[in-house]
Amino acid sequence: MKKQHSNQQLDQKSKAAHTAVSERYQARLLQSILAIEPPALLVGPTEELALSALAGGLRADICDDSLEQLGRLAQACLERNLEAKLYWQPLTSLSLPQRYANIVLAPRSWQALARRAESELLQRTLAAQLLPKGQLHLLLSRPQGLETLAA
């Protein structure tokens, strides 16, 4: 019985460490996104990331290929009195009405593009949406096992 109780305590400590690392990672990620100059485009962000960035003052448009995700985001923006233009388009055929100084590409948007042809098409499509000297920012997923580095 004591061994099982000890394992539960370890699991709780591990979850707490994972949560702390995840929160620090999200805070650093948000800080770097908020330093981006507008006009900016967030492509495929999580609802939490998009709302945090908008609430932090980032002026950005948001594009996603999931109508469901955009619907949830639109509702959440209304509830929080946040403004953003939302676009529903596939990544490989973006055709937005303006070009951007910065495009932030979330992991779930680009990790699914495993085939080289899709990847090259995405690069060309995104380059067409950038202003001269614009920058493309690829957000990386937090590496697995990072919670073991928590102090």
TORTI-432872 format. One record per residue: residue in one letter; x, z, y of N, C-alpha, C in turn. Coordinates in pm, 1 decimal, always signed. Layout:
BEGIN
+---+----------+----------+----------+----------+----------+----------+----------+----------+----------+
: r :      n_u :      n_w :      n_v :     ca_u :     ca_w :     ca_v :      c_u :      c_w :      c_v :
+---+----------+----------+----------+----------+----------+----------+----------+----------+----------+
: a :        X :        Z :        Y :        X :        Z :        Y :        X :        Z :        Y :
...
+---+----------+----------+----------+----------+----------+----------+----------+----------+----------+
END
This chain:
BEGIN
+---+----------+----------+----------+----------+----------+----------+----------+----------+----------+
: r :      n_u :      n_w :      n_v :     ca_u :     ca_w :     ca_v :      c_u :      c_w :      c_v :
+---+----------+----------+----------+----------+----------+----------+----------+----------+----------+
: m :    +82.8 :     +0.0 :   -118.5 :     +0.0 :     +0.0 :     +0.0 :    +87.6 :     +0.0 :   +125.3 :
: k :   +195.4 :    +75.8 :   +120.2 :   +284.8 :    +84.0 :   +233.9 :   +349.0 :    -52.1 :   +263.3 :
: k :   +383.2 :   -127.5 :   +158.0 :   +444.3 :   -259.6 :   +172.6 :   +347.9 :   -355.1 :   +242.9 :
: q :   +220.6 :   -353.1 :   +204.5 :   +120.3 :   -440.9 :   +265.9 :   +103.7 :   -405.3 :   +413.8 :
: h :    +99.2 :   -278.2 :   +444.9 :    +86.2 :   -233.3 :   +583.1 :   +206.9 :   -279.9 :   +665.0 :
: s :   +325.9 :   -271.7 :   +607.4 :   +448.4 :   -313.8 :   +672.8 :   +445.0 :   -464.6 :   +700.0 :
: n :   +396.2 :   -544.6 :   +604.5 :   +384.9 :   -688.7 :   +622.9 :   +286.4 :   -722.8 :   +734.0 :
: q :   +177.5 :   -647.3 :   +743.7 :    +80.5 :   -670.4 :   +849.9 :   +143.0 :   -641.9 :   +986.2 :
: q :   +223.4 :   -536.7 :   +993.7 :   +290.2 :   -505.0 :  +1119.3 :   +387.4 :   -616.3 :  +1158.8 :
: l :   +460.6 :   -668.5 :  +1059.7 :   +552.8 :   -778.8 :  +1087.0 :   +477.6 :   -901.9 :  +1134.5 :
: d :   +363.5 :   -933.2 :  +1070.4 :   +282.5 :  -1047.3 :  +1111.8 :   +234.4 :  -1030.2 :  +1255.3 :
: q :   +191.7 :   -910.1 :  +1290.9 :   +145.0 :   -883.8 :  +1427.1 :   +259.5 :   -897.7 :  +1527.6 :
: k :   +377.1 :   -847.3 :  +1492.0 :   +493.1 :   -859.7 :  +1579.9 :   +533.0 :  -1006.2 :  +1595.7 :
: s :   +528.5 :  -1080.4 :  +1485.4 :   +562.5 :  -1221.6 :  +1489.2 :   +464.8 :  -1298.5 :  +1577.4 :
: k :   +334.7 :  -1269.5 :  +1564.9 :   +233.9 :  -1335.9 :  +1647.9 :   +252.8 :  -1300.2 :  +1794.3 :
: a :   +283.8 :  -1174.8 :  +1821.9 :   +305.4 :  -1131.2 :  +1960.2 :   +427.9 :  -1201.1 :  +2019.4 :
: a :   +534.9 :  -1211.8 :  +1941.3 :   +656.0 :  -1280.2 :  +1988.1 :   +627.6 :  -1428.1 :  +2011.7 :
: h :   +553.4 :  -1489.0 :  +1919.9 :   +516.2 :  -1631.0 :  +1933.3 :   +433.8 :  -1651.4 :  +2060.6 :
: t :   +338.8 :  -1563.3 :  +2086.1 :   +253.9 :  -1573.8 :  +2205.1 :   +337.3 :  -1560.0 :  +2331.4 :
: a :   +430.4 :  -1464.7 :  +2333.3 :   +515.2 :  -1442.3 :  +2450.8 :   +601.9 :  -1564.6 :  +2478.2 :
: v :   +661.7 :  -1622.7 :  +2374.9 :   +745.2 :  -1741.6 :  +2392.1 :   +659.5 :  -1858.4 :  +2438.2 :
: s :   +542.9 :  -1872.7 :  +2379.0 :   +452.8 :  -1981.4 :  +2416.1 :   +409.9 :  -1969.1 :  +2562.6 :
: e :   +380.9 :  -1848.8 :  +2607.7 :   +341.5 :  -1827.0 :  +2747.0 :   +456.5 :  -1857.1 :  +2842.6 :
: r :   +578.3 :  -1816.6 :  +2805.2 :   +694.5 :  -1847.8 :  +2889.6 :   +717.6 :  -1998.5 :  +2894.4 :
: y :   +703.7 :  -2065.7 :  +2780.5 :   +720.1 :  -2211.0 :  +2774.6 :   +616.0 :  -2279.4 :  +2863.4 :
: q :   +490.2 :  -2237.5 :  +2853.3 :   +383.6 :  -2296.9 :  +2934.7 :   +409.6 :  -2274.0 :  +3083.2 :
: a :   +458.8 :  -2157.0 :  +3119.4 :   +487.4 :  -2126.5 :  +3259.6 :   +599.3 :  -2216.8 :  +3312.5 :
: r :   +706.9 :  -2235.3 :  +3234.3 :   +816.5 :  -2323.4 :  +3277.1 :   +769.2 :  -2467.8 :  +3285.6 :
: l :   +688.3 :  -2509.4 :  +3190.4 :   +634.6 :  -2644.9 :  +3189.6 :   +549.7 :  -2668.8 :  +3314.3 :
: l :   +462.1 :  -2576.1 :  +3344.6 :   +376.0 :  -2589.1 :  +3462.1 :   +459.9 :  -2591.1 :  +3589.6 :
: q :   +562.1 :  -2506.8 :  +3596.3 :   +648.6 :  -2502.2 :  +3713.6 :   +715.6 :  -2637.5 :  +3736.1 :
: s :   +762.6 :  -2700.6 :  +3629.9 :   +828.2 :  -2830.4 :  +3646.2 :   +727.4 :  -2939.2 :  +3684.3 :
: i :   +605.5 :  -2931.7 :  +3633.5 :   +503.6 :  -3030.5 :  +3668.5 :   +462.3 :  -3015.0 :  +3814.7 :
: l :   +450.9 :  -2892.2 :  +3861.5 :   +409.2 :  -2869.8 :  +3999.7 :   +514.8 :  -2915.7 :  +4100.2 :
: a :   +638.5 :  -2934.0 :  +4055.7 :   +744.9 :  -2982.3 :  +4144.4 :   +739.6 :  -3134.5 :  +4161.2 :
: i :   +655.2 :  -3201.3 :  +4087.3 :   +644.3 :  -3347.3 :  +4091.1 :   +573.5 :  -3390.4 :  +4219.7 :
: e :   +625.9 :  -3496.3 :  +4279.2 :   +567.0 :  -3550.8 :  +4401.6 :   +448.7 :  -3641.5 :  +4367.5 :
: p :   +342.1 :  -3632.5 :  +4447.4 :   +231.2 :  -3725.5 :  +4429.2 :   +266.4 :  -3861.6 :  +4487.4 :
: p :   +199.1 :  -3968.0 :  +4454.8 :    +87.7 :  -3969.3 :  +4360.6 :   +137.8 :  -3956.3 :  +4217.1 :
: a :    +67.0 :  -3875.9 :  +4140.9 :   +105.4 :  -3849.6 :  +4002.1 :     -9.2 :  -3884.8 :  +3908.6 :
: l :    +27.3 :  -3917.2 :  +3787.0 :    -69.0 :  -3947.2 :  +3682.0 :    -34.9 :  -3861.6 :  +3561.1 :
: l :   -131.9 :  -3784.7 :  +3512.9 :   -115.9 :  -3708.8 :  +3388.8 :   -182.0 :  -3790.0 :  +3278.5 :
: v :   -108.0 :  -3821.9 :  +3174.9 :   -160.6 :  -3902.1 :  +3064.8 :   -174.4 :  -3816.2 :  +2940.2 :
: g :   -298.9 :  -3797.7 :  +2896.1 :   -326.5 :  -3722.7 :  +2774.0 :   -293.3 :  -3576.0 :  +2777.3 :
: p :   -310.2 :  -3508.0 :  +2891.6 :   -275.1 :  -3366.0 :  +2894.1 :   -378.3 :  -3281.3 :  +2821.3 :
: t :   -336.7 :  -3163.4 :  +2777.8 :   -434.3 :  -3069.0 :  +2725.0 :   -519.7 :  -3023.2 :  +2842.2 :
: e :   -637.2 :  -2975.0 :  +2812.8 :   -726.3 :  -2926.3 :  +2918.4 :   -658.9 :  -2813.4 :  +2995.9 :
: e :   -595.6 :  -2723.2 :  +2924.6 :   -528.3 :  -2608.6 :  +2988.1 :   -419.5 :  -2654.8 :  +3083.5 :
: l :   -337.1 :  -2748.9 :  +3040.8 :   -228.6 :  -2797.9 :  +3124.4 :   -283.0 :  -2870.1 :  +3247.9 :
: a :   -381.8 :  -2956.4 :  +3230.2 :   -439.5 :  -3030.2 :  +3342.4 :   -501.4 :  -2935.2 :  +3444.4 :
: l :   -579.7 :  -2839.9 :  +3397.4 :   -645.8 :  -2746.5 :  +3488.4 :   -544.3 :  -2658.4 :  +3561.4 :
: s :   -442.4 :  -2613.4 :  +3491.6 :   -339.2 :  -2530.8 :  +3553.9 :   -264.2 :  -2609.2 :  +3661.2 :
: a :   -231.8 :  -2734.2 :  +3630.6 :   -159.7 :  -2817.5 :  +3727.1 :   -245.5 :  -2843.8 :  +3850.6 :
: l :   -372.1 :  -2877.4 :  +3829.8 :   -462.5 :  -2903.5 :  +3942.6 :   -484.6 :  -2776.4 :  +4025.2 :
: a :   -505.5 :  -2664.9 :  +3957.6 :   -525.6 :  -2537.3 :  +4027.6 :   -399.8 :  -2495.3 :  +4103.3 :
: g :   -283.5 :  -2535.1 :  +4052.4 :   -156.9 :  -2504.2 :  +4118.5 :   -127.7 :  -2593.0 :  +4237.8 :
: g :   -213.6 :  -2692.8 :  +4261.0 :   -198.2 :  -2776.3 :  +4378.8 :   -148.7 :  -2917.5 :  +4353.9 :
: l :   -122.7 :  -2954.5 :  +4229.6 :    -78.2 :  -3090.7 :  +4202.5 :   -193.3 :  -3188.2 :  +4226.8 :
: r :   -167.4 :  -3287.6 :  +4309.3 :   -265.7 :  -3394.1 :  +4328.6 :   -234.0 :  -3501.7 :  +4226.2 :
: a :   -324.2 :  -3517.6 :  +4131.3 :   -296.5 :  -3610.7 :  +4023.1 :   -424.3 :  -3673.8 :  +3971.3 :
: d :   -409.8 :  -3795.9 :  +3922.6 :   -515.3 :  -3860.0 :  +3845.6 :   -486.8 :  -3827.1 :  +3699.9 :
: i :   -589.7 :  -3837.5 :  +3617.7 :   -573.8 :  -3806.0 :  +3475.6 :   -630.8 :  -3920.3 :  +3393.4 :
: c :   -554.1 :  -3962.1 :  +3294.0 :   -597.1 :  -4069.2 :  +3205.6 :   -589.7 :  -4019.3 :  +3062.0 :
: d :   -690.4 :  -4053.8 :  +2983.8 :   -692.5 :  -4015.3 :  +2842.9 :   -770.7 :  -4120.7 :  +2766.2 :
: d :   -736.6 :  -4137.7 :  +2640.0 :   -811.9 :  -4232.7 :  +2558.6 :   -925.8 :  -4164.1 :  +2482.7 :
: s :   -942.5 :  -4033.9 :  +2507.2 :  -1050.6 :  -3958.9 :  +2443.9 :  -1160.1 :  -3929.5 :  +2546.6 :
: l :  -1274.3 :  -3993.3 :  +2527.6 :  -1387.0 :  -3971.3 :  +2617.7 :  -1435.6 :  -3826.3 :  +2609.5 :
: e :  -1428.6 :  -3769.1 :  +2489.1 :  -1466.3 :  -3628.9 :  +2469.2 :  -1378.6 :  -3535.2 :  +2553.1 :
: q :  -1247.8 :  -3558.2 :  +2547.0 :  -1152.3 :  -3476.5 :  +2623.0 :  -1179.0 :  -3488.6 :  +2772.7 :
: l :  -1201.7 :  -3609.8 :  +2819.4 :  -1228.3 :  -3629.3 :  +2962.0 :  -1359.0 :  -3564.2 :  +3004.5 :
: g :  -1458.6 :  -3565.8 :  +2916.8 :  -1586.1 :  -3500.2 :  +2946.9 :  -1569.0 :  -3350.7 :  +2964.6 :
: r :  -1493.9 :  -3289.0 :  +2874.0 :  -1467.2 :  -3144.7 :  +2885.4 :  -1388.1 :  -3114.3 :  +3012.3 :
: l :  -1292.9 :  -3199.4 :  +3040.9 :  -1209.7 :  -3179.6 :  +3158.8 :  -1291.4 :  -3196.9 :  +3287.4 :
: a :  -1378.8 :  -3296.8 :  +3290.5 :  -1464.1 :  -3318.5 :  +3407.7 :  -1552.3 :  -3196.2 :  +3432.9 :
: q :  -1610.5 :  -3142.6 :  +3325.5 :  -1695.4 :  -3024.4 :  +3338.3 :  -1615.8 :  -2904.2 :  +3387.6 :
: a :  -1498.1 :  -2885.2 :  +3331.3 :  -1413.2 :  -2772.3 :  +3371.8 :  -1368.7 :  -2786.8 :  +3517.6 :
: c :  -1339.9 :  -2908.4 :  +3562.0 :  -1302.3 :  -2930.9 :  +3702.3 :  -1419.0 :  -2897.1 :  +3795.2 :
: l :  -1539.4 :  -2937.5 :  +3756.4 :  -1657.9 :  -2905.3 :  +3836.3 :  -1676.2 :  -2754.3 :  +3848.5 :
: e :  -1663.3 :  -2685.2 :  +3735.9 :  -1681.9 :  -2540.1 :  +3734.4 :  -1578.6 :  -2467.3 :  +3820.0 :
: r :  -1458.3 :  -2524.9 :  +3832.5 :  -1349.8 :  -2459.8 :  +3906.5 :  -1327.4 :  -2521.1 :  +4044.9 :
: n :  -1411.8 :  -2616.1 :  +4082.0 :  -1401.8 :  -2684.0 :  +4211.4 :  -1265.7 :  -2751.8 :  +4229.1 :
: l :  -1220.8 :  -2820.5 :  +4124.3 :  -1095.0 :  -2894.8 :  +4127.1 :  -1125.8 :  -3044.1 :  +4132.2 :
: e :  -1040.0 :  -3119.0 :  +4199.3 :  -1061.5 :  -3262.4 :  +4211.6 :   -953.3 :  -3340.6 :  +4139.7 :
: a :   -996.5 :  -3442.0 :  +4067.2 :   -904.0 :  -3536.7 :  +4005.2 :   -984.9 :  -3660.0 :  +3967.3 :
: k :   -923.1 :  -3776.0 :  +3981.7 :   -984.9 :  -3897.9 :  +3932.0 :   -953.6 :  -3904.2 :  +3783.2 :
: l :  -1056.8 :  -3927.0 :  +3702.6 :  -1040.3 :  -3933.3 :  +3558.2 :  -1060.6 :  -4077.0 :  +3510.8 :
: y :   -969.7 :  -4123.8 :  +3427.0 :   -977.5 :  -4259.7 :  +3374.0 :   -977.4 :  -4256.8 :  +3222.4 :
: w :  -1065.8 :  -4334.8 :  +3164.3 :  -1074.8 :  -4346.9 :  +3018.7 :  -1021.7 :  -4483.5 :  +2979.1 :
: q :   -899.8 :  -4484.9 :  +2928.6 :   -836.4 :  -4610.2 :  +2888.3 :   -735.9 :  -4583.9 :  +2777.6 :
: p :   -719.4 :  -4682.2 :  +2690.0 :   -612.4 :  -4669.5 :  +2590.1 :   -475.6 :  -4678.0 :  +2658.0 :
: l :   -381.1 :  -4604.3 :  +2607.9 :   -248.2 :  -4600.4 :  +2668.6 :   -179.8 :  -4735.6 :  +2673.7 :
: t :   -195.3 :  -4811.3 :  +2569.3 :   -122.1 :  -4937.3 :  +2561.2 :   -181.6 :  -5047.0 :  +2647.9 :
: s :   -293.7 :  -5019.0 :  +2714.8 :   -351.0 :  -5120.0 :  +2804.4 :   -397.7 :  -5058.3 :  +2936.3 :
: l :   -319.1 :  -4965.8 :  +2987.8 :   -353.0 :  -4903.1 :  +3115.6 :   -359.4 :  -5008.4 :  +3225.8 :
: s :   -461.4 :  -4999.6 :  +3304.2 :   -475.7 :  -5086.2 :  +3420.5 :   -550.1 :  -5005.9 :  +3526.1 :
: l :   -476.3 :  -4925.8 :  +3598.4 :   -535.5 :  -4835.5 :  +3696.8 :   -525.4 :  -4895.8 :  +3836.5 :
: p :   -612.9 :  -4852.0 :  +3928.3 :   -618.1 :  -4913.8 :  +4060.7 :   -499.4 :  -4882.7 :  +4152.6 :
: q :   -413.4 :  -4793.1 :  +4115.2 :   -296.7 :  -4766.1 :  +4198.4 :   -174.2 :  -4746.7 :  +4111.8 :
: r :    -57.4 :  -4743.8 :  +4175.9 :    +67.4 :  -4715.8 :  +4106.7 :   +111.0 :  -4575.2 :  +4145.8 :
: y :   +197.0 :  -4516.8 :  +4065.0 :   +230.0 :  -4374.6 :  +4079.0 :   +379.7 :  -4352.4 :  +4095.7 :
: a :   +413.0 :  -4249.7 :  +4173.8 :   +552.6 :  -4208.6 :  +4189.0 :   +600.5 :  -4138.4 :  +4062.2 :
: n :   +507.6 :  -4070.7 :  +3994.9 :   +541.0 :  -3995.9 :  +3873.4 :   +428.4 :  -4005.7 :  +3772.5 :
: i :   +467.1 :  -4031.5 :  +3649.1 :   +371.9 :  -4030.9 :  +3538.1 :   +420.3 :  -3927.3 :  +3437.8 :
: v :   +331.5 :  -3835.1 :  +3403.0 :   +362.6 :  -3730.3 :  +3306.1 :   +288.4 :  -3762.7 :  +3177.6 :
: l :   +363.5 :  -3786.1 :  +3072.0 :   +306.3 :  -3825.2 :  +2943.8 :   +311.2 :  -3707.7 :  +2847.2 :
: a :   +193.2 :  -3657.8 :  +2809.4 :   +183.3 :  -3542.8 :  +2719.7 :   +217.7 :  -3582.8 :  +2575.7 :
: p :   +263.7 :  -3487.3 :  +2495.5 :   +307.5 :  -3518.3 :  +2358.8 :   +205.6 :  -3590.8 :  +2272.8 :
: r :    +80.6 :  -3549.2 :  +2276.0 :    -15.8 :  -3613.2 :  +2185.5 :    -39.7 :  -3759.0 :  +2223.4 :
: s :     -1.0 :  -3796.6 :  +2344.8 :    -18.6 :  -3934.6 :  +2389.2 :    +88.5 :  -4026.9 :  +2334.4 :
: w :   +210.5 :  -3979.7 :  +2330.1 :   +316.6 :  -4070.9 :  +2288.2 :   +366.4 :  -4049.0 :  +2146.4 :
: q :   +341.2 :  -3932.6 :  +2088.1 :   +389.9 :  -3907.5 :  +1952.4 :   +316.7 :  -3990.6 :  +1848.5 :
: a :   +194.8 :  -4032.2 :  +1878.2 :   +117.0 :  -4111.1 :  +1782.5 :   +166.4 :  -4254.5 :  +1773.7 :
: l :   +247.4 :  -4296.3 :  +1868.1 :   +295.2 :  -4434.4 :  +1869.9 :   +422.4 :  -4446.5 :  +1786.7 :
: a :   +404.6 :  -4454.1 :  +1657.9 :   +518.6 :  -4454.1 :  +1567.1 :   +582.0 :  -4592.8 :  +1553.4 :
: r :   +501.0 :  -4694.7 :  +1563.8 :   +554.4 :  -4829.1 :  +1544.2 :   +628.5 :  -4876.6 :  +1669.6 :
: r :   +738.4 :  -4943.9 :  +1647.9 :   +822.7 :  -4989.4 :  +1757.6 :   +747.1 :  -5080.3 :  +1854.8 :
: a :   +667.3 :  -5170.9 :  +1803.1 :   +594.3 :  -5263.9 :  +1889.9 :   +501.4 :  -5188.4 :  +1984.6 :
: e :   +432.5 :  -5085.5 :  +1933.6 :   +345.1 :  -5005.4 :  +2019.2 :   +425.8 :  -4929.4 :  +2124.3 :
: s :   +539.4 :  -4878.6 :  +2083.7 :   +624.8 :  -4803.6 :  +2174.7 :   +674.2 :  -4893.5 :  +2288.5 :
: e :   +717.6 :  -5013.5 :  +2254.9 :   +764.6 :  -5107.1 :  +2357.1 :   +650.5 :  -5148.5 :  +2449.9 :
: l :   +531.5 :  -5169.4 :  +2393.9 :   +415.6 :  -5203.9 :  +2475.0 :   +381.2 :  -5089.1 :  +2570.2 :
: l :   +386.8 :  -4967.0 :  +2521.4 :   +360.2 :  -4850.6 :  +2604.8 :   +461.4 :  -4842.5 :  +2719.2 :
: q :   +587.6 :  -4865.4 :  +2689.6 :   +689.9 :  -4861.5 :  +2794.7 :   +661.7 :  -4964.7 :  +2903.1 :
: r :   +626.5 :  -5085.8 :  +2863.7 :   +595.8 :  -5191.3 :  +2962.0 :   +471.2 :  -5155.5 :  +3043.1 :
: t :   +370.1 :  -5103.9 :  +2975.1 :   +245.0 :  -5067.8 :  +3042.0 :   +268.5 :  -4957.8 :  +3144.6 :
: l :   +342.2 :  -4855.4 :  +3105.6 :   +369.7 :  -4744.9 :  +3197.7 :   +458.4 :  -4789.8 :  +3313.7 :
: a :   +556.3 :  -4874.0 :  +3286.1 :   +643.8 :  -4924.2 :  +3392.2 :   +562.5 :  -5000.9 :  +3496.6 :
: a :   +460.0 :  -5072.2 :  +3453.4 :   +375.0 :  -5147.1 :  +3546.6 :   +293.0 :  -5054.4 :  +3635.5 :
: q :   +271.0 :  -4931.3 :  +3593.5 :   +193.2 :  -4834.5 :  +3671.9 :   +279.8 :  -4751.4 :  +3766.3 :
: l :   +412.1 :  -4763.6 :  +3753.9 :   +502.9 :  -4685.8 :  +3838.9 :   +534.6 :  -4759.1 :  +3968.6 :
: l :   +547.8 :  -4682.4 :  +4076.2 :   +599.1 :  -4735.7 :  +4201.7 :   +748.3 :  -4763.9 :  +4184.7 :
: p :   +806.6 :  -4846.7 :  +4271.9 :   +952.5 :  -4863.6 :  +4264.7 :  +1021.3 :  -4727.0 :  +4273.2 :
: k :  +1119.5 :  -4706.8 :  +4192.3 :  +1193.1 :  -4579.8 :  +4181.1 :  +1105.9 :  -4465.7 :  +4127.9 :
: g :   +990.2 :  -4499.8 :  +4070.4 :   +903.8 :  -4398.5 :  +4009.6 :   +968.2 :  -4341.0 :  +3884.4 :
: q :   +915.7 :  -4227.3 :  +3840.9 :   +973.2 :  -4160.0 :  +3724.5 :   +867.8 :  -4134.7 :  +3617.8 :
: l :   +910.9 :  -4148.2 :  +3495.1 :   +827.5 :  -4118.4 :  +3379.7 :   +878.3 :  -3988.6 :  +3318.9 :
: h :   +788.1 :  -3892.8 :  +3299.5 :   +823.6 :  -3762.5 :  +3244.2 :   +757.2 :  -3748.6 :  +3107.6 :
: l :   +836.4 :  -3732.8 :  +3002.8 :   +782.9 :  -3710.4 :  +2869.0 :   +785.6 :  -3561.3 :  +2840.8 :
: l :   +669.3 :  -3505.0 :  +2816.8 :   +663.0 :  -3363.6 :  +2780.5 :   +688.2 :  -3353.1 :  +2630.8 :
: l :   +772.7 :  -3261.4 :  +2593.0 :   +804.2 :  -3240.7 :  +2452.9 :   +728.4 :  -3121.0 :  +2400.4 :
: s :   +690.9 :  -3126.3 :  +2274.3 :   +626.0 :  -3011.1 :  +2211.8 :   +728.1 :  -2899.5 :  +2200.0 :
: r :   +680.2 :  -2777.3 :  +2206.6 :   +767.7 :  -2662.7 :  +2186.2 :   +817.7 :  -2667.7 :  +2042.8 :
: p :   +948.9 :  -2661.9 :  +2024.5 :  +1003.1 :  -2670.1 :  +1889.3 :   +947.4 :  -2561.2 :  +1797.8 :
: q :   +921.7 :  -2597.2 :  +1673.6 :   +875.2 :  -2500.3 :  +1574.7 :   +986.1 :  -2399.0 :  +1549.6 :
: g :   +948.0 :  -2275.1 :  +1526.4 :  +1044.7 :  -2171.0 :  +1496.4 :  +1104.4 :  -2106.7 :  +1620.0 :
: l :  +1059.2 :  -2150.6 :  +1738.2 :  +1113.9 :  -2096.0 :  +1861.5 :  +1082.8 :  -1947.1 :  +1874.4 :
: e :   +975.0 :  -1903.2 :  +1810.4 :   +938.7 :  -1762.0 :  +1821.3 :  +1048.3 :  -1670.6 :  +1764.9 :
: t :  +1134.2 :  -1723.7 :  +1678.5 :  +1240.7 :  -1639.3 :  +1623.8 :  +1347.6 :  -1612.3 :  +1728.3 :
: l :  +1346.6 :  -1688.4 :  +1839.8 :  +1444.0 :  -1667.2 :  +1946.4 :  +1394.2 :  -1568.0 :  +2049.4 :
: a :  +1272.3 :  -1519.6 :  +2034.3 :  +1215.3 :  -1427.8 :  +2133.9 :  +1294.2 :  -1297.2 :  +2132.8 :
: a :  +1319.4 :  -1248.2 :  +2251.3 :  +1394.0 :  -1122.4 :  +2259.2 :  +1298.7 :  -1005.4 :  +2267.2 :
+---+----------+----------+----------+----------+----------+----------+----------+----------+----------+
END
